[in-house]
Amino acid sequence: MSSSEPAALWELPEKPSSPKAAPSRARKPPKPGAKAKGAQQPAPEKPVARIVVDIPLAHLDRTFDYLVPEKLHETAVPGCRVRVRFAGQLVDGYLIERGESSEYERKLAFLDRVTSPEPVLPPSLHALCRAVADRYGGTLSDVLRLAIPPRHAKAEGEPPLAPAAPPEAPDTEAWARYQRGPAFLEALAEGKPANAVWQALPGEDWPRRLAEAAGSVAARGRGAVLVVPDHRDLTRVHDACAALLGEAAVVALIAGLGPAERYRRWLAVLRGSVRVVVGTRAAMFAPVHDPGLFVVWDDGDDLHLDQHAPYPHVRDVLMDRAHTTKSSLLVGGFARTAEAQLLVESGWAQPVLADRATLRSAAPRVTPVGEDFDVARDEAARVARLPAVAFEAARQAFAAGHPTLVQVPRRGYVPGLACGNCRTPAHCRRCAGPLSLPGGSIDGQPKPPACRWCGVPETAFRCPACGSVRLRAVIVGAKRTAEELGRAFPGIPVRTSGAAEVLASVPGKPALVVCTPGAEPVAEGGYGAALLLDGWALLGRQDLRAGEETLRRWMAAAALVRPSAEGGRVVVGAEAGLPVVQALVRWDPAWHAGQELAERRELGFPPSMRMASVEGTPDAVAGLLADLPLPESGEVLGPVPLGEVDEEGNVERERALVRVSRSEGKALAASIHAAAARRDARKATEPIRIQLDPLDLI
C-alpha cells in the first residue's frame, strides 16, 4: 500500500477583539473524553477510508486516508464514489478500502459525503486499472476515467435486471476448417486457459465465429468481452451474439450511447446481469463477472489505441486481463501484426489458421499490376488510367451480376499535385507546403492550385527539377475516381463510402462501390472483383508500420470478394516483387508478420523493444530527460524537431524517444512515472506528452 496522507485541514482565523468590547468570559478546555457539541464521530467499525482522489497529478497518484463519519458507516462501502475535501476544495474520489487505523500520525479529515453507495470500483477492476497505469507510466485517476463511465442517477436507481440464464453450448463445427480451431474451442468449453492468434479465411462469417467462441464460455456461466474497432463491426458481432445466445445474454458498449443508456448497460455488466459484452475500445475495461474469454478483432487498427492518457492499447490490456484472471485470449483478423507474431513466436499464443488447400479454395485470385501497366482500350478507362486487367475483371463481375469494390487511398477529389512530366511533388514557393486544387471557380474559371499550409495560390507553377509547367494528380481521391469510373462503365450505378458517409452493406447486384480504406461495405454474396488502386501511395508513407498497415487494409478488402472458383478477382496496383504484394498474392500474412518482426528486432523497434515518446517544448523535454534515470539498456534517441517553428525560427516542439529492452519495460514505465511525479511536484507549467509504445514512431 502506498503511503497515505489526509487532505489539508483549514481553520478560520479568530476575529480580533475590539479594545472597546466588553471582556468576554474565558472558555474552559473540554474535559478529557468529552464530546464537542455537533462534532462528527467516526464510524464504529473500520473508521479509516483509503481514497483515490480524481486529480491527474503524478505525485498524488496514491491513496489518502480519511475518517468515515458515523452517519456514513453503512453507505461508505469499498468501491463507491465519494466527495472529500482535498487542499481546501471538494473533489471526487473512490473509496478503495476501509481499515481500523492509519499510519498517518496527524488528525484525519472526515469524508464529506458518499455520492453513491453503488460499488462501481470492485477490487478486480481497481487491480486492472492500477496495472494499466503502471504498464504505461500513467496515473490511476486517468485510467479510472477511461474505465468507469460518468454516473447517471436515474439509471443507477433502477432495479437490477435478473441474470440471464446460461445459453446452450453452440455448434462449433465451422471451426474445424482451422488447425487447432477445435482444440481451442474445446479448451473454452472446459474452462481451461488458452491463447490463440486466429487468421480468418477470406469470406469467413467472422462475427458468427466470435459469437460461437463467446457462447462456449457463456454456457459454463462465465463471461466474455469482445472488442472490435468501429460501430459497423460492433453491429455485426452484436447481432450474431444475440441470434446465437439471445438478446438478454449480450450487451453492446459504445461511447456513442447517451449517458443514461451507457451507464445502464455498464451497470448491467457490473451487477452480473449480462455475461457477454461486445464493444469498441472502451469495452476493454468492462467489469464482467468470472471472465473466461477476451477477444480483440483486427488488433492492427489504430482505433484500438486510446487517444487519452495514458494511451492504453486494447490488445495489451486484454492480454494483462487474460493473464491475471487465468482466462483465454483470442487475437483475430484477416491479417497479422508484428505484436501478434511475437505472441506466437514466444509460445504464449498458438496460431489458429487453415491449411493451404482450404485457403486456396476460399481466397480470390490476386493479380498485381505495377506502375507501367497496360491501359484498357476503352477511352474512358484510359482517362481513369485503369489497367486492362482491372477493366476486364470489373466487366466480368458485372456480367455475372455482382458488384465491384474499388479502394482508393485518399478521400476527396484531388488531394495532391505533382509535376506532370517527372512527378516531382509540387510545393509552395513561399513555405514549401504541398499544392492542391481547392475546388470551386472564379468568374467561371477553376481556381488555381493553392498551398495546403499557407493558402497562397500558385498561378505560375514551374517544376524545379525539370522545368515543366504541367501538373498532375498525385493521388486521385475517391470522388474523382467515382466520376471517372462512372464514365468508364456507363449504365452501372456508382456508390461511394468514406468519411462523410460510411455504408454498412450494399446489395449483391452490379454496382461500382468506391471507398477509402477501412470504409468497405459488405456485399450480399460477396463482391465479384476488387480493384485496389494506387497501392504505392499506401506503401510510400513515412511510417514504420506502412507495409503492415497496407497489407491489413488490402486483405480486409480482398476478404469481401468471392472465391476464385466463383470468379472472384483482386487487382492490386503495386509491383509484384514487393514483399507485401507477395504476402497478398499467397494470402500469407503470417510470413509477412515474421519478416516485419525480424526487421524490427534488427533495428531495435517495438515490439521487440519498449519505447517511450516524450513530446513538448525543448526546455520541457530537456528537463525531463535530465531527471530520467534510465535502465541498464536505456538509450535516448533525439530529440528532433516536430516541424513547428515560431516567427523567429525557433523550434516550438520537439520529440525524444527512450528505448530499452523488452525485459526492462516495467522499469522504464516506473522511471517515467517517477520523473513525471517530480515534475508535477515542482509545478512545471510547460505541457508535455509522454507515451509508451506509440504507434507513430516516424
N, C-alpha and C positions, 0 to 999 in steps of 0.2 A: 504494500500500500504506500502510495506517495505521501509525503508529509502533508499535514492538514493544518490550516490556519483559519481563524474566523475573519469575517469582514470587519472593517474598522467601526468602532462604536463612537458616535459623535455625541457630545454633551453641549447643550446650550450654555453660554456664559451667564453667570448671575447678574441681575440688573443692579447697577451701583446705587447705593442708598444716598438719598439727598441729605445734605447736612441739616436741613430744617425738619426732616421727618422725625416722627416720634420714635424713640428707641424701641426696637422690636424685641420680643421675648425670644431668648435663645432656645434652639431646638435641641432636644435631648437625643443622643445617639440611640438607635434602636437596640433593644436587648438582644443578646446572642440567641439565635434561633427564632427570633420574631419575624413575622412575615409583613413586608411593606404592603400597605393598603393598595389594592389594584394591581400589584405586581404579578407577572406571569409565572406560573410554576412549571417546572419541567415534567415531562411525561413520567409515569410511574415505572415504566419498563423501557430499557434501551432508549434513553433520552437523547443520545448524540446521533445526529444525522450527518452523513457524509454526502456532500452535494457537489455536483459538477455544474459550474456556472456557465451560462451561454455567453462567453466572452472569447473571441478568437485570437487571443494573445498567447504566444508560445510559452512565455514564462509563467502563465497562470493555468497551464494545462495539467491540473491535478485536482484533487478533491479538497473541499474546505469543510470544516466542522461547524455545525450549528446545533443549537438546542431545540428539541421538539417541545412546544408548549403542550400542556396537559389537554387543552381543548382540541388539539390536532393529533392526539395519540392514535385514534382509530383510523383517520384518513391518510396520515403520512406513512404510506406503505412504500417499500422499496420499488423503484421504477416509476413513481408518479412524478408529475410536473409540480414544481413549487415556485414560489416567489420569495426571494431573500434580499436583504439589504447588503449590498456589496460596495464598499468605498463610498457610502453615503447615497447610493442610488439603488432603486429596486430593479432587480434583474431576474430573468427566468433561469431556471435550472432544473436538474433532475436529481432525485434522491436515489443514491446508489445503494446504500445500506444503512442500517441503524446498529449502534453499539452501546455498550454500558459506559464507556469512558473515552476520553480524548487525550492524546499526547500533548495537546496544546495546554500550557500552564496558565494562560490568562483567561479572562472572562469571555465566555462564548455568547454570541448574539443568538436570538431566537429566530426561527422561521417566521416569515411574515404571514404567509398563507399557503395552503395547498390549492393549486389551480384546478387540479382534477385528481381524484383518487384512482383513476384508471392507471394500472401499471404498464405504461407504454414502453418502458425500457427494461425488459426482463434480463436476467443475468446472461443468457446466451447472446442476446443482441448487444448488450454492453461489451461483452468479451470480443465479439466480432468487430464492433466499431473501434475498440481500443487496438485490436490487431491491425486493422486497416490504417489507422492513424500512425502506428509505429512503422508499418511497412513503407509508407510514403513520406515519412518525416513530417506529418501534419499534426493537427490538434484534434482532440476528441470532439470538441464542440463543432468543428467544421464537418466531421463525419456524421455526427448526430443530425445535423441539418439535412443531410442527404438521405439518411436512413429513416427518419420519422417525419411524416407529413404534418403540416400545421393542424392544430386542434380545431374541431368544429363541434361546438357544444351540443347542438341539436342531434347530430349524428351519434355523438357519444352517449347521449341519454336514451337512445333507442334500445330496446331489449335485445340481447344477443340472439343470433339465429341458432337453431338446433344444428348440431354437427351432422354433416351429410354422411349417409351410410356408405361404407366401403363398396366400391363397384366390383363387379365380377372381373376376374382376370381376363384381359383382352386376348384376342388371337394374334400371335406374333409370327405367323408363318412367313410374312413378307421379309422378315429379317434373315431368312435362310439364304437369300441371294448374296449375303455378305459373309466373308470369312470372319470368324469369331463373333458374328452377329447373334446367333442363337445362344452362345455361351454367355455373352454379355446380358441378354435378356433373362437368361436363367439365373444369373447372379442377382439381378434386380428382384426377380420374383422370390428368391430365397433370402433376401435381405443381406447379402454379402457385399462388401465394398468392392467396386470395380471401376476403373478409369479407362476411358476409350476416346480415341480420335476417329470420328466417323467421316468417311469420304462418300457422300451420297452420289448415287448414279444419276446420269442425265435423265430428265423426265420423271424423277422419283417424286412420289407424293410425300415429301419430307414432313409436312405438318402431321399427316396421319402416323408416320413412323414415330415422331416425337410423342404424339398422344398415346401410342401403344407403350412406349417406354415409361411414360408417366403413369399410365394405368397399371403397369406391372407393380409399381411400388405402392400406388394408392390402394390396390386390392389387399395389401397387407396392413392397411391402416396407417401408412407412413406418408410423408409429404414430398412434394416435388416442386421445383422452381425452374421455369423455362424462360430464358431471356433471349429476345430477338432484337434486331436493330431498329426497326421502324414500325409504324402503326399498320402498314399493309401486311407485313409478316405477322404482326400480333393478331390481326383479324383472322387470318387463315389458321393459325395454330389454335386460337381460342375456339373457333368453330369446330375444328377437328376434335379437340378435347371434349367439348360439350356434346358432340354427336356420339362420342365413344363412351364417355363417363357420366354424362348427364349434366344439365345446366347447374344444378346445385353443388356439384363437386369441384367446379373450377371457377376462378375469378380472374379478371384481367386488370392489371395495374398499369396505368399510363399517366404521365404528367399532364396530359391534356384534359383530364377529367376535371369537373368542378370541385371546389374544396370539400363540399359536403359528401359527394359521391366517392371521391378519392379516399377520404378519411373513413367512410362507412365500409368500403371494401377492405381497406387496410386493417380495420378493427376486426372484420370477419376472419381474416387470416390470423391475427394476433390471438383471438379468442378460441381458435381451433375449429371454427365452423366450416372452413374450406381447407382441403388438403393440397390441391393443385393450383399453383399460381403461374400465370402467363403474363409477361410484361416486357416493357422496354427497360432501359438502363437502370432506372430507379428500383426496379423489382429485384435487383441483386441482393438487397438487404431485407427482403420480405421475411417476416418472422414466423415461418411455418413451424408447426409442431412436429417433432421427430422426423426431420428431413431424411429422405432416402436417396434422392437423386437431384442433381443440379445440372442444367443444360444451358449451354451458350451456343447459339446458331450464328454462323458466319462471324467468327471472332476477329477477322481482319477488318471489319467495317469500323471506320473511325467514330461512328455513333456510339460504340461501346465504351469510349473514353469520356468520362465526365469532365466537363469544362470548368468545374468549380473545385476549389482547393479541398483536399489535397490531390485531386485529379486521379481518382482510382479507375482501374480498368475492370470491366465485368469479368473477364476470364480469370484474372488474378484473384479477385475477391471470391469467386465461386471455387477456385482451387483451394484457397485457405478454408472456406467453409466445409468443403468435402473432406479435407484432411482432418480438421478439428472434430467434426461430427462422425467420422468414420463412415461416410456415405459415399455415393458414386458420383462421378463427373463424366459428362458426355460433351465433347467439343465437336460440333458438327458443321458441315458446309460442303459445297462442291469443290472448293479449293482448300489449300492448307497453308497456314502461316509458318514462319520460322519458329515462332514461340510454340506452336503445336508440335512441330517437328522435334523440338527439344524435349518435349514431354515423352515422345515416342522413343527417341534415341537414348534418353536417360533410363528408360524402363518404367517410368512412373505411370504411363498410359500405354495401352495396346492399340494398334491400328485396326479399324473395322472397315474393310473395303472389299469390293467384289473381285473375282478373278478376271483375267484378261478376256476370256471368251464371253462372259456375261457383260463386261464393259463394252466390248465391240458391238454386241447386239443392241445395246441401249444408246450408244453415242451417235451423234450425227457425223456426217463426213465433213472434215475440215480442210479447206483449201486456202493456203496463204498466197497473197499477191504482193509483190514488192512495189517500190515507187515507180519503176518503169514497166507498168502493166499495159496490156493490150486494151485500148479503149473500145467500148462497144461501137458497132457500126451505126447504131441509131443516133441521129443528130442530137436529140435531147439528152440521151445518155452521155454523149461526148461532151456536151456542155457541163453536165454534172460530174465529169471525169469519173464515170462509173466503169469499173473493169468489165470486160466482156463476160468473164465467168460469173461475176455478180449479177449482171444483167440477165443472163440466161437462167441463173438459179432463181431469181425473183419471178421470171416469167413462168418457169416450171411450177413454182409454188402456187401462183395464181391459177394456172391451168388445172391444178389438182384441187382447187377450192380452198387453199389455206392462206393465211396472212403471212406477210414477210416483216421481219423485225430489222430496223436499221438503227444501229447505235452510233451516235456522234459524240465525240469527247467534250464538246462545248455546247452551251445553250446560246440562244440569241441568234443574231443574223450573221455578222462577220466580226468575230471577236478580235482578230488581229490582222495586221498587214505586213507584207514583206515586199522586197524588190521583185518585180515581175520577171527579171532576167536571171539574177543569180540567187534569189531567195534569201538575201541577207535581211534580217529583221529590220523593219522601218522604225527609226527612233526620232524623237523630237530634237530639233537643233538647239532648243533652249535648255531643256532639263534632261535630255536623253531618255525620256519616258517612251513607252510604246505607242505607236499610232494606231488608230482605229477609225472606222466610219461611224459618226454619231447618229446617222439616220436623219430623216426629215429633208426639207428643201428650203431654199431662199429664192424668192422670185421665180419659182418654177424650176430651179436648178438644184440638184442634190448638194447637200452641204459637203465641203471639202473634208479630207481627213483631219483629225484633231488628236492632240495628245491626251491619253487617259489619265495622266498625272496632273498636268497644269492646265489643260483645256485649250491651249493655244492652237489655232488651226494651222495646217501646213498646206499652203497654196502652191508652192513651187518645190515639190519633192525632187531630190536627185540622190541616187544611191551613192554613198561614199566609197563603195567597193568597186563598182563597175561604171558608175555614171549614168545608169538608166533612169528614166523618169517614170517608168511604168510601175504600178503597184498591183499586187495580187493578195488574195485572202490566204493567210497562213493556215487557219482552221475555219472551215465553213461551218457555221453554227447550225443548230437543229432546225430553226425556222427557214434559213436559206436552203438547207438540204431538202426539207419538205417541199419547198416550191420547185426546186429543180427536178426532184424525183417525180413530183406530180405531173410535170410536163413530159418526163420520160415514159411514164405509164399512164396514158390518158384513159379515163374511164374507171380508174382504180381509186377508191377513196383513200385519203391520206389523213392520218391522225397523229398528233404529237403528244408526248408525255414528258414533262420536265418540271422545272421549279414552279412555274405558275400553276400547272395542273398535272398531277401525277395520276395516271389511270391505274386502277387495280386489276382490271381484266378487259379483254376485247373478245368479240365473237369470233368463232372459228370459220370465217369466210374471207375471201380475198380482200386485202387491205394493206396499205403501207403504214407501218407503225414506226414513226421516227421518235427516238427518245435519247436522253442523255444517260450515261452510266449510272446504274442504281435505280432508275425510274422505269424499268422494263415491266410492262403489264403482262399478266399471264393470259395466254390464248387458249380458248377451248379446244382441246385436242392437240395443242402444240402448234408452233409455227412451222411452215414449210421450209423457210430459209431465214438465215440471219446474216446481215451484212455489217461487219464491224469495221467502220471506216476510220481513216486517219489514225491508225494504231501507233504511228511514230510520235504522235502528239502526246499520248499517254506514256510511252516509253522514254521520251526525251525530257520528262520533268526532272528538275533538280531535287530529287528526293531519294533517300536511302531505300525506301520501300517501293520505288517506281515499278520495278519488274513484278514484285509480288502483288501489288495492287492492280496492275494491268491484267495479270492472269486471273485474279479473282473476279474482276469485272467482266472479262471475256467469258469465263466459264459460267458465271451467273446468267449471262445472256444465252450462251450456247446450250445450256441445260434446258431451256424452254423450247428447243427445236425438236422436231420428231426424229426418231432413229433413222440411220442411213438406209436401213432396209425399207423404210416407208418414204424414201426420197428426201429426207432431211439434209440440208446443206448449210454449212457455215463458211463464209468467205471473210477472211481477216486481212486487212490492209497493212501488212508488215512483212519484212523479209523472212523467208523460210528458215534461214540459218540461225536466227536468234534463239537462245535457249527457251525464252518464254513462249515463242511460237511453237517450238518443238514440243514443249510440255502440253500445249493446247492440242496440237495435231495428234499426239499419242494419248491424250487425256490422262496425263500422269503428273498431277500437282505434287505428289509426294517426292518425286525425283527433283523437281524444281525447288521445293522447300529444303531438301537436303543440300542442294547446291548453295542456296541462299545462306543457310546456317553455317556451312563450311567457310564461305567467304567472310561472313561477319566474325567468325572466330579468328580468322587470319587478320582482319582489320581491327579487331577489338571493339566491335559494336554490339549493342543488345540484339538478341537476348543472351549472348554468351558472356556479356559483361553487364554490370549495373552502372547506370549513368544518372547524373543529376544535372539539370539545367538551371542556371542562375541568370535571370534577366533583370535589368534595371539600369539606372544611370551609372556612368563609370565609377563615381565615388562609392555608390552603394554596393556595386559588385566587388570592387576592390576591398572595401571594408569587410564584407562578409567572407571573402576568400582569405583575408589575412587572419581572421578569427576562426578558421575552419581547420581543426586538426584532422588530418587525413589518415585512413587506414594504411597499412604497410604497402598495399598495391595501388594506393591512390595516385592519380595523375590529373593535373589541371590542363585542359585544352582551351586556349584563348587567353583573355577574352577577345572577341571580334565585334565590330560594329554591326548593328542591325539595319543600317541604311538610313536611319533618321538623323538628319543634320539640321542644326539651327541656322539662323541667318548669318552667324559669324563663322560657319563652317565647322563648328564643334559637334562631336558625336553626342546625341541625346540619349540613346540607349545602346547597350551592348550586352553580349551574352557570353558566358563561360560554361564549359562542360567539365564536370568532375567524373572521372572514370575509375572504377575499382573492379576487382574480380567478383564473380557472382557469389562466391562464398562469403565475401565481406559486404554484401549488400545491406544487411541489417546494421552493421557498424556505420556505414555511410549514412543511412537514414537517421540513426541516433545522433551522429555528429552534426548533420544538417539541422535537426530539430534543436539541438543544444545551442548552435550558433544563432539560429533564429530567435531562441528564447533570450539570449544575452542581448541581441539587437533590440528586441521589444522592450527589455528592461531598461535599456538606455533611452527609450522613447525616440528612436530614429524616425524621422518624418518622411524620408525618401522612399517611395514604394519600390518593392522588389518582388519578383515572382520566382518561386522555387518549385521545380517539378522533377520528380524522379521517373526515369524511364520514359521520356517524352517520345511521342510518335514522330515528330518532325525534328530531325537532327541536322538537316542540311537546309 
